[in-house]
Amino acid sequence: MAMPIGSARAQAEANPLNVLLDGKNVGRVFDIDFRGATVITNDAWKRDVGGIPEFCFLLATVREAGVPARSPDDDEVLLLRVEGTAPIPRQAELTEIREAAARHEAVWGDAAPDPAALTLDSSAVPIDNLTRDRMQYSGLRCRILGTFYADITSNQVPYLAFGSDLDNIYAATSYRVYKPSAAALEVIASYPSVTEGEAESGAAPQLLPIGHVRYASTRRRAKLRSEHEVPVAVRVTDFIEQKTAIFGMTRTGKSNTVKTLTTAVFRHASENGERIGQLLFDPQGEYANVNQQDGTALADLGAEHVSIYRYGLRFGEDGRALQLNFFDREMLEPARQVIADVLLAGTSNAKYITRFVSADLSDPDPADYPDARALDSAKQHIARARMFFYALLAKANFRLPRSWSYTLKMAARIADAIIAETGATIVKLDGGSIRIESRQDLINVCEWLVKHRDDGPNTDRQTIAYWLREEQTQAVMSVFESSTNRAGIARMRDVEPFHNQHASGNFAVEIYNELAEGRIVIVELSRGTQSVLQAISERIIMEVLDRGGEVFRQNENPPKMQIVIEEAHTLFEKSKFGSQERDPYVLLARTASKLKIGLMYATQEVRSVADEVLSNTYNWVVAHLNSKHEVNELSKYYDFESFGDAIRGSEDRGFVRMKTMSGRYIVPVQIAKFDAEMIGAARTTAEAARVVPSGLPSGDALGPAAPTHREDLRSDDFDGRR
């Protein structure tokens, strides 16, 4: 007889196995080896327990439920998983009887005559009650997943242990088979709820209720008995600093799983006072923006915990720009790197392009110059090169920031000549400097200088030739000259999508710093072309890897981070792993663990992901896949081959087969729906723990206004295109 659930829980402290034996008998084992067992059951037992679906967990033991083991050697429970039906002894005879019964019912129905009235040559024979009982027996083919047994820690604390095999086999008929009760199933599905180390230290496990047990797409019987409400919990720590694969077709719940796990890691960090930064690449905007399905978004955790970076940020829009302001002097070097990445992406490049991207426009180092006069001269040369650089951007239709201007030294007679010929508005300042105050005036000044640089030797033009002689200036001028290099301007327009006049700072550096502070950073990529978004993503990844690598090489612990990658089949494809190129995603996959980076990747194409990545993945969440080829690739790992047909056949959203790092076997789960209640609970936890990551100052979503430099650009119109 099965014990009441409360009684089973009460006895668990004395013997952790007791809670598992709180179930109903469904049969006996009649054949067993070290890998599997065949169970004989019947329809009455199945009906009594609400059915035995495929992949159902069963328990086999020589003990009787509610009765102590005869000896310590018997105190163990085998965990079985139903994987199909199996023939039972005298199966052929039973098949004949069933066939005869079917003919009898077909011929006579409910009006069957008295058996005594039937002759031997009747078209069907009646079935007596004893035979009918025999006909209801059937066999179940089960895989043995391992052995539960009671163990004790070094300080004598009992805990439930599990081994992934058997260390003994009794005669088959010694084993009784039970379907777990709800309480027992919760222990099985969430094992280990307490590890040996936690039992010994008394530490509370960090568990996340991630969903409920779900054996099959059809859940009629499970709902009748509330078995669909049996919770499944996972260890949040399994997903930190580890690789997690989320496989499934579009609209099968991959993003829902990502949101649930991200929220769980956030709660874990809050409860434990840890900083765990989480970086989510959001191609559809579903992490950053509230959608009708969820009624909430990760961003609802609050601006004190979540930062949003958007490509194509518009003035006044929430978030920070996922682009650079190429007119910000502090961004000269990052801007030059972006230009080099874009312009050198082709297989062949003109010499003037390679010369241009190599030009160093940074401030000269005073240590490289013997005196103040030489240093000042060097600064003026760089200022002229930068003027041409900004004019090049303006000519390529880069939008200018508001209220900017550009100032540098220029002889008054040259300025007067430019004003007289072009009509440019140039403000002459004290000390021999000028200020240019519009986009078109900047272009006009530079075009005039190019036009007159080679005029006669006895004029002011000789000074202009000297003025423009430096290598950096020449390199930028070569692209600026529209008369000879129209292709240079055209190619610079390919760089324009990476510029945003409202941006402040280097987004890649800022993102890394925020991750190091333990914030959630959402990179919203719902706008822009694929190539531009790919380049932006790669720049962020490389910043994370480079900065993390620097910390690691200094023999310090890198900050903990989690990175979520969508469409991973395009990033971790096998061909890339054989290449010697510095592919950011290959480097990420190879070095993530060393740098304390947890990597969560989602895709529907298992085959295209490199074996090196799959082989080092500890957590697997597998939803519906419609391709036999993908399922076959998946079957190489753990025992997913058992679920192949079910994975292809069940299209229910959120219905997954899950294997975690600390989990010892695959558990079929209906993932819980991400919703406002989940976000609310996470915020409450963070507030209770008073974990408010330090980092960026509060204020305007676009950040504080950039300081005014002597070298700047200004435009009075909104978009800088006057």
Summary of the structure (lengths in Angstrom):
residues: 722
radius of gyration: 35.7
end to end distance: 87.2
largest distance: 136.4
contacts: 2288
relative contact order: 0.13
helix: 40%
strand: 19%
